[in-house]
Amino acid sequence: MQLEPQIKTQLQAIVEAARERRAEDVVALDLTEVSSSLEYFVICTASAGLQLNAVQENIREKAQEAGLPRPSIEGPSERWLLLAFGGSIVVHIMTKDAREYYDLEGLWSDAKVLDL
């Protein structure tokens, strides 16, 4: 399935915002073919505390500039923050340990990895 231009722009803004704050291993997944309720995940790794918050704040700002609604935020946690932009895009900012433990990429291994 081809990404809609608006969704692609929004996902790119989120990925770039994460990278601007030095998040690592930034991955975008297209869940539309494997889930009836979820559309896109962006998963990235950050160190605990200040970097988790810096990544979250930059993503929130850049996503709103790209036309996404204000996200609901689950957390705060020292290991994992979740930002849900409506029903379309969910961002997971995780420490390395949390990312390895929860293995979202493994759980959603049938999802398409997007090249942004």
N, C-alpha and C positions, 0 to 999 in steps of 0.2 A: 504494500500500500504506500502511496506517495504522501509525504508529509504536507499538510496544508501550509502555505507560506506564513501565515500568522503564527501558527504553532511552532514552526521551525525558527522563526525570529525570536519567539519567546524562549524556547529551549536554548538557543544560542546565547541569548542574553544571560540566562542563568548559568550556563557552563562558563562563559567568559567571566562573570562576576565571581564565581568560585575560584577560578584560576587567578584572578587579580589579587585575591587574598591568600594565595599560595596553597589552596587546597590541592590535594594530590589524588591521582587515580580517579579523575572525574569521568563518570560513565553515564550516558543517557540510554534508557531502555524504552522501547515501544512495546507496550503491553496490550495494544488493541486487539491483537490476534489471539491472545492467551487469557484474557480476563474480560468479564462482562461489566465490571464496575470500575476498573482502573485503566488509565490511558497511558501516562508517561511517568517514569521515575527518573530522577537525576540523583546519583549516589556519588558522594565524594568523601575523602578522608581529610581530617584536620586534627591537630593536636588539641588536647582538652582546654577548657577555660576560655582564655582570651581569643584564641584563633577560631574556635567554634562560633563564638559570638560575632567576631569580625566577618567571617564568611557569611553567616546568617543575615547580618545587617546589610552587607553589600548585595547579596542575592535579592533580598526583599526590595531594596531601592531600585536595582536595575530591572527587576521583574515588573515593578509598577510602571517604570518608564516605558517598558515594552507592552503595556496595556493589560497586564494581569491584575486581578483584584488583590486587595490586601490579604495576605495568607493567614490561615489559622496556624498557630505554632504549638507543637507538642513538645514538652520539656518544661523548663530547661533541665538539661542533664549534663553531667560532665563527660558523658560518653556518646550521646546521640541527640540530635535535634531534628525534628521533622517539620517541614513547612508544606502545608497543603493549599494550593492555589485553586480554589473551587474543586471541581471534580476532575480536572484534566491533568494537572501536573503536581506531583508530590516529590519534594526534595528531601533526601536523607543526608545529613551531615554527621559523620560518625568518626570516632577515634579508630585507629588501626585495630585495636583489640575488639571493639564492638563490631566493626565491619567483618572481621574474621569470624567472630562468634555467631553472628546472625546470618551471615552469608546470603544476603539478599540476591546477589547475582546467581548463586547456585539454586536458590529457591525459585527464581524466575528465569532459569536457564533456557527456556523455550522462547523467551522474549527476544526481539531483534535489538541488537546493539546499534545505536545510531551514530553515524560519523558526522559530528558537528565540528 
